[in-house]
């Protein structure tokens, strides 16, 4: 929508908001809805994705 209304704009998504989405997605993937059990949610996995984001390697996260 921004590109349609403002074709010359530059869209920016900051690191902290992206990190929130990465954590939320990991929790959704790896926590059991029935009993809240951890099915593989791992801080190291999220931290690696955050390092990639800081290095502008967003394609690795996607």
PDB file of N, CA, C and O in Angstrom:
ATOM      1  N   UNK A   1       0.820  -1.175   0.000  1.00  0.00           N
ATOM      2  CA  UNK A   1       0.000   0.000   0.000  1.00  0.00           C
ATOM      3  C   UNK A   1       0.874   1.253   0.000  1.00  0.00           C
ATOM      4  O   UNK A   1       0.546   2.238  -0.662  1.00  0.00           O
ATOM      5  N   UNK A   2       1.982   1.221   0.737  1.00  0.00           N
ATOM      6  CA  UNK A   2       2.858   2.392   0.779  1.00  0.00           C
ATOM      7  C   UNK A   2       3.420   2.681  -0.611  1.00  0.00           C
ATOM      8  O   UNK A   2       3.491   3.839  -1.022  1.00  0.00           O
ATOM      9  N   UNK A   3       3.814   1.649  -1.328  1.00  0.00           N
ATOM     10  CA  UNK A   3       4.369   1.852  -2.671  1.00  0.00           C
ATOM     11  C   UNK A   3       3.334   2.412  -3.632  1.00  0.00           C
ATOM     12  O   UNK A   3       3.685   3.166  -4.539  1.00  0.00           O
ATOM     13  N   UNK A   4       2.075   2.063  -3.454  1.00  0.00           N
ATOM     14  CA  UNK A   4       1.006   2.575  -4.311  1.00  0.00           C
ATOM     15  C   UNK A   4       0.763   4.062  -4.049  1.00  0.00           C
ATOM     16  O   UNK A   4       0.668   4.856  -4.984  1.00  0.00           O
ATOM     17  N   UNK A   5       0.666   4.423  -2.791  1.00  0.00           N
ATOM     18  CA  UNK A   5       0.370   5.810  -2.426  1.00  0.00           C
ATOM     19  C   UNK A   5       1.595   6.711  -2.453  1.00  0.00           C
ATOM     20  O   UNK A   5       1.494   7.903  -2.743  1.00  0.00           O
ATOM     21  N   UNK A   6       2.762   6.130  -2.148  1.00  0.00           N
ATOM     22  CA  UNK A   6       4.006   6.902  -2.070  1.00  0.00           C
ATOM     23  C   UNK A   6       5.113   6.136  -2.795  1.00  0.00           C
ATOM     24  O   UNK A   6       5.970   5.544  -2.139  1.00  0.00           O
ATOM     25  N   UNK A   7       5.116   6.132  -4.115  1.00  0.00           N
ATOM     26  CA  UNK A   7       6.035   5.282  -4.876  1.00  0.00           C
ATOM     27  C   UNK A   7       7.521   5.561  -4.631  1.00  0.00           C
ATOM     28  O   UNK A   7       8.350   4.688  -4.892  1.00  0.00           O
ATOM     29  N   UNK A   8       7.876   6.729  -4.148  1.00  0.00           N
ATOM     30  CA  UNK A   8       9.284   7.044  -3.909  1.00  0.00           C
ATOM     31  C   UNK A   8       9.708   6.841  -2.459  1.00  0.00           C
ATOM     32  O   UNK A   8      10.826   7.193  -2.082  1.00  0.00           O
ATOM     33  N   UNK A   9       8.829   6.281  -1.653  1.00  0.00           N
ATOM     34  CA  UNK A   9       9.146   6.128  -0.235  1.00  0.00           C
ATOM     35  C   UNK A   9      10.163   5.011  -0.013  1.00  0.00           C
ATOM     36  O   UNK A   9      10.348   4.129  -0.852  1.00  0.00           O
ATOM     37  N   UNK A  10      10.805   5.082   1.130  1.00  0.00           N
ATOM     38  CA  UNK A  10      11.717   4.028   1.574  1.00  0.00           C
ATOM     39  C   UNK A  10      11.091   3.419   2.823  1.00  0.00           C
ATOM     40  O   UNK A  10      10.880   4.106   3.822  1.00  0.00           O
ATOM     41  N   UNK A  11      10.800   2.127   2.757  1.00  0.00           N
ATOM     42  CA  UNK A  11      10.183   1.447   3.891  1.00  0.00           C
ATOM     43  C   UNK A  11      11.272   0.856   4.784  1.00  0.00           C
ATOM     44  O   UNK A  11      12.215   0.229   4.301  1.00  0.00           O
ATOM     45  N   UNK A  12      11.128   1.064   6.083  1.00  0.00           N
ATOM     46  CA  UNK A  12      12.116   0.589   7.048  1.00  0.00           C
ATOM     47  C   UNK A  12      11.392  -0.180   8.144  1.00  0.00           C
ATOM     48  O   UNK A  12      10.401   0.286   8.705  1.00  0.00           O
ATOM     49  N   UNK A  13      11.910  -1.367   8.435  1.00  0.00           N
ATOM     50  CA  UNK A  13      11.416  -2.144   9.564  1.00  0.00           C
ATOM     51  C   UNK A  13      12.584  -2.330  10.514  1.00  0.00           C
ATOM     52  O   UNK A  13      13.611  -2.894  10.136  1.00  0.00           O
ATOM     53  N   UNK A  14      12.433  -1.861  11.742  1.00  0.00           N
ATOM     54  CA  UNK A  14      13.570  -1.885  12.646  1.00  0.00           C
ATOM     55  C   UNK A  14      13.805  -3.279  13.225  1.00  0.00           C
ATOM     56  O   UNK A  14      12.913  -4.128  13.245  1.00  0.00           O
ATOM     57  N   UNK A  15      15.021  -3.483  13.691  1.00  0.00           N
ATOM     58  CA  UNK A  15      15.476  -4.769  14.198  1.00  0.00           C
ATOM     59  C   UNK A  15      14.586  -5.296  15.322  1.00  0.00           C
ATOM     60  O   UNK A  15      14.258  -6.482  15.342  1.00  0.00           O
ATOM     61  N   UNK A  16      14.197  -4.437  16.250  1.00  0.00           N
ATOM     62  CA  UNK A  16      13.444  -4.897  17.410  1.00  0.00           C
ATOM     63  C   UNK A  16      12.067  -5.420  17.031  1.00  0.00           C
ATOM     64  O   UNK A  16      11.608  -6.411  17.597  1.00  0.00           O
ATOM     65  N   UNK A  17      11.405  -4.773  16.086  1.00  0.00           N
ATOM     66  CA  UNK A  17      10.103  -5.271  15.652  1.00  0.00           C
ATOM     67  C   UNK A  17      10.249  -6.595  14.902  1.00  0.00           C
ATOM     68  O   UNK A  17       9.437  -7.502  15.085  1.00  0.00           O
ATOM     69  N   UNK A  18      11.264  -6.710  14.071  1.00  0.00           N
ATOM     70  CA  UNK A  18      11.493  -7.975  13.367  1.00  0.00           C
ATOM     71  C   UNK A  18      11.789  -9.078  14.375  1.00  0.00           C
ATOM     72  O   UNK A  18      11.298 -10.198  14.232  1.00  0.00           O
ATOM     73  N   UNK A  19      12.590  -8.768  15.394  1.00  0.00           N
ATOM     74  CA  UNK A  19      12.917  -9.768  16.418  1.00  0.00           C
ATOM     75  C   UNK A  19      11.670 -10.262  17.139  1.00  0.00           C
ATOM     76  O   UNK A  19      11.557 -11.449  17.444  1.00  0.00           O
ATOM     77  N   UNK A  20      10.748  -9.370  17.407  1.00  0.00           N
ATOM     78  CA  UNK A  20       9.493  -9.787  18.035  1.00  0.00           C
ATOM     79  C   UNK A  20       8.759 -10.797  17.166  1.00  0.00           C
ATOM     80  O   UNK A  20       8.217 -11.779  17.674  1.00  0.00           O
ATOM     81  N   UNK A  21       8.738 -10.561  15.863  1.00  0.00           N
ATOM     82  CA  UNK A  21       8.071 -11.483  14.941  1.00  0.00           C
ATOM     83  C   UNK A  21       8.805 -12.823  14.886  1.00  0.00           C
ATOM     84  O   UNK A  21       8.171 -13.876  14.825  1.00  0.00           O
ATOM     85  N   UNK A  22      10.131 -12.787  14.906  1.00  0.00           N
ATOM     86  CA  UNK A  22      10.913 -14.027  14.874  1.00  0.00           C
ATOM     87  C   UNK A  22      10.611 -14.863  16.116  1.00  0.00           C
ATOM     88  O   UNK A  22      10.385 -16.068  16.009  1.00  0.00           O
ATOM     89  N   UNK A  23      10.606 -14.230  17.305  1.00  0.00           N
ATOM     90  CA  UNK A  23      10.288 -14.957  18.539  1.00  0.00           C
ATOM     91  C   UNK A  23       8.871 -15.520  18.496  1.00  0.00           C
ATOM     92  O   UNK A  23       8.646 -16.675  18.857  1.00  0.00           O
ATOM     93  N   UNK A  24       7.925 -14.708  18.059  1.00  0.00           N
ATOM     94  CA  UNK A  24       6.528 -15.162  18.017  1.00  0.00           C
ATOM     95  C   UNK A  24       6.370 -16.343  17.067  1.00  0.00           C
ATOM     96  O   UNK A  24       5.651 -17.295  17.369  1.00  0.00           O
ATOM     97  N   UNK A  25       7.034 -16.284  15.929  1.00  0.00           N
ATOM     98  CA  UNK A  25       6.936 -17.363  14.950  1.00  0.00           C
ATOM     99  C   UNK A  25       7.550 -18.645  15.505  1.00  0.00           C
ATOM    100  O   UNK A  25       6.984 -19.728  15.350  1.00  0.00           O
ATOM    101  N   UNK A  26       8.712 -18.521  16.155  1.00  0.00           N
ATOM    102  CA  UNK A  26       9.357 -19.698  16.737  1.00  0.00           C
ATOM    103  C   UNK A  26       8.475 -20.318  17.821  1.00  0.00           C
ATOM    104  O   UNK A  26       8.342 -21.540  17.892  1.00  0.00           O
ATOM    105  N   UNK A  27       7.881 -19.488  18.650  1.00  0.00           N
ATOM    106  CA  UNK A  27       6.996 -20.017  19.692  1.00  0.00           C
ATOM    107  C   UNK A  27       5.811 -20.741  19.079  1.00  0.00           C
ATOM    108  O   UNK A  27       5.400 -21.794  19.565  1.00  0.00           O
ATOM    109  N   UNK A  28       5.272 -20.187  18.031  1.00  0.00           N
ATOM    110  CA  UNK A  28       4.127 -20.818  17.373  1.00  0.00           C
ATOM    111  C   UNK A  28       4.508 -22.161  16.754  1.00  0.00           C
ATOM    112  O   UNK A  28       3.727 -23.112  16.783  1.00  0.00           O
ATOM    113  N   UNK A  29       5.701 -22.227  16.203  1.00  0.00           N
ATOM    114  CA  UNK A  29       6.158 -23.468  15.575  1.00  0.00           C
ATOM    115  C   UNK A  29       6.491 -24.560  16.577  1.00  0.00           C
ATOM    116  O   UNK A  29       6.241 -25.737  16.318  1.00  0.00           O
ATOM    117  N   UNK A  30       7.054 -24.181  17.721  1.00  0.00           N
ATOM    118  CA  UNK A  30       7.668 -25.189  18.570  1.00  0.00           C
ATOM    119  C   UNK A  30       7.021 -25.409  19.934  1.00  0.00           C
ATOM    120  O   UNK A  30       7.485 -26.257  20.695  1.00  0.00           O
ATOM    121  N   UNK A  31       5.974 -24.678  20.260  1.00  0.00           N
ATOM    122  CA  UNK A  31       5.299 -24.942  21.528  1.00  0.00           C
ATOM    123  C   UNK A  31       3.986 -25.675  21.277  1.00  0.00           C
ATOM    124  O   UNK A  31       3.182 -25.272  20.436  1.00  0.00           O
ATOM    125  N   UNK A  32       3.789 -26.730  22.004  1.00  0.00           N
ATOM    126  CA  UNK A  32       2.565 -27.506  21.880  1.00  0.00           C
ATOM    127  C   UNK A  32       1.384 -26.697  22.403  1.00  0.00           C
ATOM    128  O   UNK A  32       1.448 -26.135  23.497  1.00  0.00           O
ATOM    129  N   UNK A  33       0.320 -26.638  21.635  1.00  0.00           N
ATOM    130  CA  UNK A  33      -0.866 -25.892  22.062  1.00  0.00           C
ATOM    131  C   UNK A  33      -1.620 -26.629  23.162  1.00  0.00           C
ATOM    132  O   UNK A  33      -2.287 -26.002  23.985  1.00  0.00           O
ATOM    133  N   UNK A  34      -1.521 -27.925  23.182  1.00  0.00           N
ATOM    134  CA  UNK A  34      -2.270 -28.698  24.176  1.00  0.00           C
ATOM    135  C   UNK A  34      -1.777 -28.493  25.593  1.00  0.00           C
ATOM    136  O   UNK A  34      -2.560 -28.238  26.507  1.00  0.00           O
ATOM    137  N   UNK A  35      -0.458 -28.608  25.766  1.00  0.00           N
ATOM    138  CA  UNK A  35       0.056 -28.586  27.131  1.00  0.00           C
ATOM    139  C   UNK A  35       1.197 -27.595  27.324  1.00  0.00           C
ATOM    140  O   UNK A  35       1.820 -27.592  28.386  1.00  0.00           O
ATOM    141  N   UNK A  36       1.490 -26.760  26.341  1.00  0.00           N
ATOM    142  CA  UNK A  36       2.542 -25.766  26.479  1.00  0.00           C
ATOM    143  C   UNK A  36       3.948 -26.339  26.492  1.00  0.00           C
ATOM    144  O   UNK A  36       4.906 -25.630  26.796  1.00  0.00           O
ATOM    145  N   UNK A  37       4.079 -27.637  26.159  1.00  0.00           N
ATOM    146  CA  UNK A  37       5.398 -28.267  26.145  1.00  0.00           C
ATOM    147  C   UNK A  37       6.271 -27.685  25.051  1.00  0.00           C
ATOM    148  O   UNK A  37       5.800 -27.338  23.968  1.00  0.00           O
ATOM    149  N   UNK A  38       7.536 -27.589  25.355  1.00  0.00           N
ATOM    150  CA  UNK A  38       8.514 -27.117  24.388  1.00  0.00           C
ATOM    151  C   UNK A  38       8.848 -28.259  23.435  1.00  0.00           C
ATOM    152  O   UNK A  38       9.338 -29.304  23.862  1.00  0.00           O
ATOM    153  N   UNK A  39       8.585 -28.061  22.148  1.00  0.00           N
ATOM    154  CA  UNK A  39       8.859 -29.100  21.155  1.00  0.00           C
ATOM    155  C   UNK A  39      10.075 -28.745  20.306  1.00  0.00           C
ATOM    156  O   UNK A  39      10.183 -29.183  19.160  1.00  0.00           O
ATOM    157  N   UNK A  40      10.973 -27.968  20.855  1.00  0.00           N
ATOM    158  CA  UNK A  40      12.187 -27.637  20.130  1.00  0.00           C
ATOM    159  C   UNK A  40      12.484 -26.159  20.068  1.00  0.00           C
ATOM    160  O   UNK A  40      13.425 -25.753  19.386  1.00  0.00           O
ATOM    161  N   UNK A  41      11.707 -25.334  20.764  1.00  0.00           N
ATOM    162  CA  UNK A  41      12.016 -23.905  20.811  1.00  0.00           C
ATOM    163  C   UNK A  41      13.374 -23.747  21.466  1.00  0.00           C
ATOM    164  O   UNK A  41      13.627 -24.278  22.547  1.00  0.00           O
ATOM    165  N   UNK A  42      14.228 -23.017  20.803  1.00  0.00           N
ATOM    166  CA  UNK A  42      15.616 -22.968  21.220  1.00  0.00           C
ATOM    167  C   UNK A  42      16.115 -21.532  21.098  1.00  0.00           C
ATOM    168  O   UNK A  42      16.050 -20.939  20.022  1.00  0.00           O
ATOM    169  N   UNK A  43      16.611 -20.974  22.199  1.00  0.00           N
ATOM    170  CA  UNK A  43      17.143 -19.615  22.162  1.00  0.00           C
ATOM    171  C   UNK A  43      18.248 -19.472  21.129  1.00  0.00           C
ATOM    172  O   UNK A  43      18.360 -18.436  20.474  1.00  0.00           O
ATOM    173  N   UNK A  44      19.074 -20.519  20.979  1.00  0.00           N
ATOM    174  CA  UNK A  44      20.177 -20.448  20.017  1.00  0.00           C
ATOM    175  C   UNK A  44      19.671 -20.250  18.596  1.00  0.00           C
ATOM    176  O   UNK A  44      20.289 -19.529  17.813  1.00  0.00           O
ATOM    177  N   UNK A  45      18.563 -20.876  18.260  1.00  0.00           N
ATOM    178  CA  UNK A  45      17.995 -20.745  16.920  1.00  0.00           C
ATOM    179  C   UNK A  45      17.573 -19.294  16.659  1.00  0.00           C
ATOM    180  O   UNK A  45      17.869 -18.732  15.605  1.00  0.00           O
ATOM    181  N   UNK A  46      16.893 -18.712  17.616  1.00  0.00           N
ATOM    182  CA  UNK A  46      16.431 -17.330  17.470  1.00  0.00           C
ATOM    183  C   UNK A  46      17.623 -16.376  17.462  1.00  0.00           C
ATOM    184  O   UNK A  46      17.660 -15.437  16.667  1.00  0.00           O
ATOM    185  N   UNK A  47      18.584 -16.609  18.331  1.00  0.00           N
ATOM    186  CA  UNK A  47      19.763 -15.741  18.371  1.00  0.00           C
ATOM    187  C   UNK A  47      20.540 -15.786  17.065  1.00  0.00           C
ATOM    188  O   UNK A  47      21.076 -14.766  16.632  1.00  0.00           O
ATOM    189  N   UNK A  48      20.609 -16.956  16.427  1.00  0.00           N
ATOM    190  CA  UNK A  48      21.263 -17.060  15.120  1.00  0.00           C
ATOM    191  C   UNK A  48      20.503 -16.230  14.091  1.00  0.00           C
ATOM    192  O   UNK A  48      21.113 -15.521  13.291  1.00  0.00           O
ATOM    193  N   UNK A  49      19.200 -16.315  14.108  1.00  0.00           N
ATOM    194  CA  UNK A  49      18.401 -15.530  13.173  1.00  0.00           C
ATOM    195  C   UNK A  49      18.581 -14.033  13.424  1.00  0.00           C
ATOM    196  O   UNK A  49      18.605 -13.247  12.477  1.00  0.00           O
ATOM    197  N   UNK A  50      18.705 -13.638  14.674  1.00  0.00           N
ATOM    198  CA  UNK A  50      18.945 -12.235  14.995  1.00  0.00           C
ATOM    199  C   UNK A  50      20.317 -11.792  14.476  1.00  0.00           C
ATOM    200  O   UNK A  50      20.457 -10.673  13.983  1.00  0.00           O
ATOM    201  N   UNK A  51      21.320 -12.654  14.581  1.00  0.00           N
ATOM    202  CA  UNK A  51      22.644 -12.312  14.025  1.00  0.00           C
ATOM    203  C   UNK A  51      22.545 -12.108  12.517  1.00  0.00           C
ATOM    204  O   UNK A  51      23.119 -11.166  11.972  1.00  0.00           O
ATOM    205  N   UNK A  52      21.813 -12.996  11.845  1.00  0.00           N
ATOM    206  CA  UNK A  52      21.638 -12.837  10.396  1.00  0.00           C
ATOM    207  C   UNK A  52      20.959 -11.509  10.069  1.00  0.00           C
ATOM    208  O   UNK A  52      21.350 -10.823   9.125  1.00  0.00           O
ATOM    209  N   UNK A  53      19.942 -11.151  10.850  1.00  0.00           N
ATOM    210  CA  UNK A  53      19.253  -9.882  10.615  1.00  0.00           C
ATOM    211  C   UNK A  53      20.201  -8.706  10.785  1.00  0.00           C
ATOM    212  O   UNK A  53      20.181  -7.772   9.983  1.00  0.00           O
ATOM    213  N   UNK A  54      21.035  -8.743  11.826  1.00  0.00           N
ATOM    214  CA  UNK A  54      21.992  -7.663  12.058  1.00  0.00           C
ATOM    215  C   UNK A  54      23.020  -7.557  10.941  1.00  0.00           C
ATOM    216  O   UNK A  54      23.580  -6.485  10.711  1.00  0.00           O
ATOM    217  N   UNK A  55      23.270  -8.666  10.245  1.00  0.00           N
ATOM    218  CA  UNK A  55      24.221  -8.688   9.142  1.00  0.00           C
ATOM    219  C   UNK A  55      23.524  -8.495   7.791  1.00  0.00           C
ATOM    220  O   UNK A  55      24.118  -8.724   6.737  1.00  0.00           O
ATOM    221  N   UNK A  56      22.270  -8.077   7.837  1.00  0.00           N
ATOM    222  CA  UNK A  56      21.449  -7.854   6.631  1.00  0.00           C
ATOM    223  C   UNK A  56      21.283  -9.124   5.792  1.00  0.00           C
ATOM    224  O   UNK A  56      21.147  -9.058   4.570  1.00  0.00           O
ATOM    225  N   UNK A  57      21.295 -10.263   6.454  1.00  0.00           N
ATOM    226  CA  UNK A  57      21.085 -11.542   5.772  1.00  0.00           C
ATOM    227  C   UNK A  57      19.665 -12.024   6.022  1.00  0.00           C
ATOM    228  O   UNK A  57      19.446 -13.158   6.448  1.00  0.00           O
ATOM    229  N   UNK A  58      18.709 -11.154   5.754  1.00  0.00           N
ATOM    230  CA  UNK A  58      17.303 -11.454   6.028  1.00  0.00           C
ATOM    231  C   UNK A  58      16.799 -12.653   5.226  1.00  0.00           C
ATOM    232  O   UNK A  58      15.867 -13.339   5.646  1.00  0.00           O
ATOM    233  N   UNK A  59      17.421 -12.902   4.067  1.00  0.00           N
ATOM    234  CA  UNK A  59      16.988 -14.047   3.257  1.00  0.00           C
ATOM    235  C   UNK A  59      17.202 -15.364   4.005  1.00  0.00           C
ATOM    236  O   UNK A  59      16.429 -16.305   3.831  1.00  0.00           O
ATOM    237  N   UNK A  60      18.236 -15.437   4.829  1.00  0.00           N
ATOM    238  CA  UNK A  60      18.479 -16.639   5.612  1.00  0.00           C
ATOM    239  C   UNK A  60      17.386 -16.858   6.644  1.00  0.00           C
ATOM    240  O   UNK A  60      17.037 -17.996   6.956  1.00  0.00           O
ATOM    241  N   UNK A  61      16.851 -15.778   7.168  1.00  0.00           N
ATOM    242  CA  UNK A  61      15.776 -15.878   8.162  1.00  0.00           C
ATOM    243  C   UNK A  61      14.469 -16.292   7.489  1.00  0.00           C
ATOM    244  O   UNK A  61      13.727 -17.127   8.006  1.00  0.00           O
ATOM    245  N   UNK A  62      14.204 -15.704   6.347  1.00  0.00           N
ATOM    246  CA  UNK A  62      12.967 -16.029   5.624  1.00  0.00           C
ATOM    247  C   UNK A  62      13.011 -17.463   5.189  1.00  0.00           C
ATOM    248  O   UNK A  62      12.069 -17.947   4.562  1.00  0.00           O
TER     249      UNK A  62
END
